[in-house]
Amino acid sequence: MTLAVPAQASPQPTITWGACADQALAAGGAECGTLAVPLDPAAPNGPEITLAVSRVQHRTAVSKGTVLTVPDPFTGTGYQQPLVGARMAGGDAFDWIGIARRGLAPSVPATTCASNPVELGRPAYVPVPATEPYWTDRIRKIAADCAGEELLDHLKTTDQAADLERVRIALGAPTVSLYAQTYGTYVGQVYQSLNPGRVTRAVYDGSLDPKRLWYHANNFDQDVLLEENQHRWFDFLAAQDGTYHLGASRAAVQAAFDQKVRDLTVQPVNDFGSSEFIDVYLFAAYSEQTWPLLAPALSALVNNNDLSMTLGLYSAFYGADASNRYSALLAQICTDTSWPSDWNKWKADSWATHALAPNSTWGNTWFNGPCAYWKHKPGTLVQPGGTGSALIVNGTLNAVTPFQGSLEVRSRFPNSALLAVANGISFQSTFAGNACVDNAVAAYLANGTLPARKPGRQADATC
């Protein structure tokens, strides 16, 4: 890795805007540029890295302000997000700014130290004596492979929050509004807490519980809820048994699903085994929007032993940048704060949760496992809060960022309001086709309109 060392740090960073190499951004009329920022925000005269930034400018006569779309460590989104915001009702009145967060391409450098978390040919997630050494060796190796990268000492949430401030300064904007999803909500809340006078309004779609970061929030808090959401998908399939022929009850669909897990554990097909199968179909637990897409693929596999649609979804869901996204995410969550280093605790917690969530638990454990052996020094976790304004949105059945997290964030921002999406499963509630939600976001960004705050620990309005 080569880091640029400035002869003298610029007091006023700038962005030169031009054409976008990214095809989606170019087609959407965006502009792209780069911004040099300190590798270590605490050492502004030290080595620099480069952030890739994008912009969709307002199309109205007068701009209503600037909205920073906070990068989302969970999905890797951020760089293309201005295209979505600009298309919302009234969105063309704002300047929307996207950022590829530090460590994630096309920002430079981009880390790929962690091997692809969803590569083909892995054994079953649930460990047995013959396979447990594979998994424990794998997570130790990832931690070791990532140990030597200086960049990974500076991918914490606080580093990303510092980048947001550098972008704001470079834009020459006295204040900005924020739009953030899932794990990006924590980044936005930290930035808002550390820079209270700089944030006009903030939309937080699916907030993490700041008390549960990260061993629980990115791990055991999700597993049972994911399993429950997958069972809701089984209900969906059972109700349409005449179409998909997977069983007329949840139990029947569950039996067909579990049998396929056993079959692919014993006999993978061209390195596609039960781990890969679970990776694909756990998407149903993340968003109900995937249900009609996943259903015919599972039907073809169970009823006709046709794996082609499932393989197609696997390729579509897990792109070539999976290692980059995984490496950057680990560098944030493993370094924000300390994780348990006793693997026996991980095992005990995993087996206890496995009893309730056999399809989701161990995949999550192995995904996060490198944090048990992470070599980079942990930072000090920031607990967000303050008097700033915020519209918090979350589905009541969201498993990725459970509803409890949004209730907690609401309690920390007394000038916020929580909009609940009743029975909403998706980790993304905004800009997902729910007019009630999107109209509330549009009204809030345009003029600060929030639902009236209710007493106690509850949502303030429901869609």
N, C-alpha and C positions, 0 to 999 in steps of 0.2 A: 504494500500500500504506500502510495506517495502522497504526502500532504503538502500543500502549498504553504510556505511561510512568508507572510507579508513583510516587506521592508518596514512598513509603518502601518498600523491599523487605521482604517478610515473611520473618522467620527460619524460619517453619514453614509451608510451602505446604500447602494443603488441597484436597481434592476433595469436592465436594458431589454425591452420587449421586442419580440420578433415573431416569425412564423414558427408553428409547432411541428416538430417531427412526429409527434404522436398523431396517428391518423384520426382517432376519434375527436381529439381536441381541435385539430385542424378543420375537420368537417363541421364542427359545431361553432366555428367562428371565434375560437379562443386565440389568445396570444400566449407565448411562452417565453421564459427567460430563466436566468440563474441568479443566485445570490450567494456571495461568499460570507460565511459565518465562522466564528471561532470554533475550533474543535472542542475546546473547553471554554464554556461561557465565562468561567471565572478567570480566564487568562486571555483577555481580548487581543493582546499583541502576539499571541502564540500561533501555532499552525492553524490553517483554515481548511474547511471542507466546503462543498458547494451544494446548495439546495436547488432542485428543479422546481420552478413555480409556474403557475398558469393563471390566466385571467380571462374572464368574460365580462366585458364592460357593459354598463347600463345602456339601454337603448331608448330611454326616455329623455326628454329635454333636460331634466335635472336629475342628478343622482341622489338617491335617498341614503347613500352611505356605502360602506365597504363591509362585506361579509367574508371573514376568513373561514374556510371549510377546514376544520381541524383534521389532520391525518388520523386515520383509524388503524391502530396497530393490529386489531383483530382480523380485519379483512384486507389490510394493505391499501385501502382506498384513500383518496385525498387529492391526488394530482388531477384526476378527471372529474372530481365532484362538482366543480363550478358549472358543468354542463347541466347537471340535474337541478341545482338551485336556480339557475337562470330560467328554467322552463316552468317553475312553479307559478301559480297565480300571483301577479305583481312582481315576480322575480326579476323581470327585465329592468326594474327601476334601481337595481343595486349593482355594484361592482363585486363580482364573486372571485375570490382568490383561492387557488388550490396549491397544495404543497406536497411534494413527495418527501416524506419525513426522512430525516438523516438516517443513513444506512440502507435506504431502500431506493433502488434504481427508479428513475434515471438520476437521482441525486448521486453525488460522487464524493467518496467511494461508497460502494454498495457491498455489504457483507454477505458472504455465502459460506461461512465457516461450518454451519450445521447442515448435515446431510438431509436430503429430502425426507420430510416426515411421513410421506405417503408413497414412498417408492414401492414398486412391485417386489414380490418375493419374500415378504416378511412372514414370520410364523403367526399363529393365532395370538390375539392380544392377551387372552387369559393365560397366565403363565402356568406351566407344569414343569417338573424337574428338568425335562429335556430342553425346554425353550427359555426358561427364566434367565440362564446365563447370556443368551443372545441379547435379551432386552437390557439387562443391567450393564453388559459390556458396551452396548450401543449408546446408552445415555452417558456413561462415563467418557466414552470416546468423543462424543459431541462436545462435552464440557472441556475436554482437553484440547480438541481442535480449535475451539474458540478462545482459548486462554491467551494466545499471543497477539491478538489484534488490539492495538491501542484504541481504535475507534470504539470498541465495545465497552470501554470505561465511560463513554460519553453518549450513550443512547437512552439514558434514563428519561422518565417523564419530565423532570425538571429541565433537562437539556432541550427537550422538544418545546417546552413552554418558553424557554429563552429564545428559541428560533421564531416562535410566533411574534415575540416582541421585536426581534430584528426585522421581520417581514413588515410589521406595522410601521416601523421607523422608515424603512426603505420606501414604502408607499407614500410617505408623507401624510399619513392619516392620523389626526389627533386622537381619534377613537375608532374602534371597530366593533362590529357585531360578530358573534361566533355561531357556527353551525357544526355540531359534532354528533357522531354516532358511536354506539357501543363503547369500546375501550377508549376511543377518542374523547368521550365525554369526560373521562378523568383528566386527560391532558388539558382540555378546555377549562375545567373547573380549577385546576391548579393554576393555570395562567390567569384566570379571572380573580382568584384569591390573592395572587402575588401582584397583580396589576389592576386593582379595583377601579381606578379612575379611567382606565383605557377601554373598558368594555361597556358598550351601550346596551346591547341585548345579547342574550345567549339562548340558543335552542339546544337542548341536550336530549337526544333520542336514545333511550336505553342506558341508564346510568348504573355503574358499578357501585357496590357498597364500599365506601372508603375504609370501613373498619375491617373488611375481609380480604384486603389485598395482601399478597397475591396467591398464597398457597390455597386458600379456600375459594376465592372469587374466580380464579381461572382453572378450577379443578373440582373439588368435591361439592361446592355449592351448585354446580351445574348438572352433575351426573344424574341424580334422581329425577330432576325436572326434565332433562332431555329424554330419559326413558319414558316418562309419562306422556310427553308430547309425541313420541314415536307410537305409543299405544293409541293416541288420538288419531293418528294417521291410519292405524290398523282399523279403527272404527269406520273411518272414511272408506277404506277398501272393502270392508264387510258390507257396508250399505250399498256398494256397487258390485256385489258379487256376480251379478249377471253380465257385467262387462269384463271384470278382471279375473274372475274364477279363482280367487285365492281363499275363499271361505266366507261363510255368511255370518260369522261372529268374530269378535276380537280374538277369542281363544283359538279359533281355527286359523286365522291369519297369522297369529303368533306362532302356532305350531309349524306352519309352512315356512315361515321366516327362520325359525330356530333350526329346522331341518336343513335348510340351505346353509346356515352357518356351520353345522356339523359336517355336511358334505364337503364344503370347501376347505374345512380344516383338515380333513383326511386326505382329500384329493384336490389340490388347487389346479386351476386350468391356466396353463401358460403363465405361471407365477401369480395369477389372480386367485387369492385365497380368502379366508374368512375376514382377515383384517381389512383387506381392500373392499370387500363386500360391505362391511360395517361402515367404512369411511363414506361410501356412496350413499347408503340408505339412512345414515344418521342425519343427512341433510333435511329429511322430513321433520326432524325435531327442531331444526333451526328456523324454519319458515314454512307456513302452510302454503305459500305460493309455489313451492316445489312439488306439492302433492300430485297434481295432475301430470307432471313431467316424470316423476319417479314411478307412478303406478303401472303404466304399460311396460316399463322395463322390467320391473319385478315380476309381472305377470308372464312375460315372455321367458324369463329365466326359470321360474318355478314350473310353469306348465309345459314349456317346449324345450327346456334346457338350452335356450338361446341367450347367449351372453353378450351379443353384439351391442344392444342398446345400453346395457349396464356399463360396458367398456367405454362406449361413447360418452356417457355421463361422467365417468371417472376421469377421462381426458379433459372434458370441458370444465369440471369443477376444480381440478388440480393441475394448473398450468405449469409452464416451464420455470416460472419464477417462484415456485413453492419453497425452494431452499433459501432464497433471498428473504422472503417474507417471514419464514420460520426463524431464521438467524436473527433478523432485526427484532422480532417479537421477543424471543428469548433474552436478547440483550437488554430489553427494557424490563420485562417482568422479573427476570432473575437478579437484576441489579438495583431495582427500585428499593428493595428492602430484603432482609434476610429470609431465607427459606429453611425449613428443617433439614439438617444434614444427616440425620440418623435414618438410614434406609428402612430400618425395621418399623419406624413410625409410618412411613409411606405405605409399606406393605399392610400393616394393620388397618390403617384407614381405608386402603383400597379394597381389602377383602370385606370389611364391614359394609362399605358402600356397594360393592359388587352384589351382596345379598339382595339389595333393593334395585340395582340397576346393572344387570349383567352385560348388557350390550354397549353401554357407554362408559363404564368406569375405567377399565384398564387402558383403553386407547388414550383417554385423557391423562392417566397417570404416566404412561410412557412419553406422551407428548411433552409434559412438563418436567419429566424426570431429570433432565440435565441440570435443572436449578438446584438439585440436591448436591451437585458436585461443582457448581459454578466457581470459577477462579477469580472473577473480577470482584472488587470490593463493593459491598452493597452501600447504597446511599441512605439518606434519611427520608422516610416516607412523608410526604406533605399531606396533611389532613385539610381538605378544602372547606371553605365556608366564607360568608361575608354578607354584606348588604346589597350586593349587586342584583340586578334583575335577571330572571331566567324563566323560560318555559321548558318544563321537564315533561317528556312524553315517554310512555312505556306501555307495552302490552302486559296484561295481568298474568299471562301464562308464558311470558318470555323466559327461556331457560338460560340463555347466554348471559344476559344481564338481568337477573331476576328482579321482579317488581319491588322487592324489599329495598333494593339499592336506590331506586328512585324516591321511595319514601324517606330514606335516610338523607339523601341529598336535599330534598325539599326541606327537611328540618334544619339543615345547615344554612340555607339561603332563605331567610324569612320574607324576602321580597320576590319569591318565585311562586309559581303555580304548577301543579302536577295534573297533566291530562292523561287519564287512563284509557287504554284501548281495551274494551271489555272482551275477555277471552282471546286476546291477541297473542299469537304464538311467535310471530316473526321477531327477530332481533332488530329489524328495521321497521318502525311504524310510520315514519314520515316519508313522503314522496313514494308511497307504495300503493297508491290507488284509493286511499281512504280520504274522501273529500272533506269529511268532518275534521280530520287531523290536519290536512294540508291547508284548509281555510283558516284554521286557528294559527298555524305557523305563519301564514301570509299576513294575517291581521297583526300579529305580534311584531313581526319584523317591520311592518309598515308604520305602525303608530304606537307600539308598546302595549296593545290590548292583551290583558291576561284574564283568565277566569277568576272570579272572586275567590279569595282565600277562605277556606273552611277551617274551623277549629279542629285541633287534634291531629293525629297521624293518619291521614287519609288523602285520597285524590280530591282535587278541587273541581274536576269536571270529568265527564266520561263520553267517549265516542263509541 
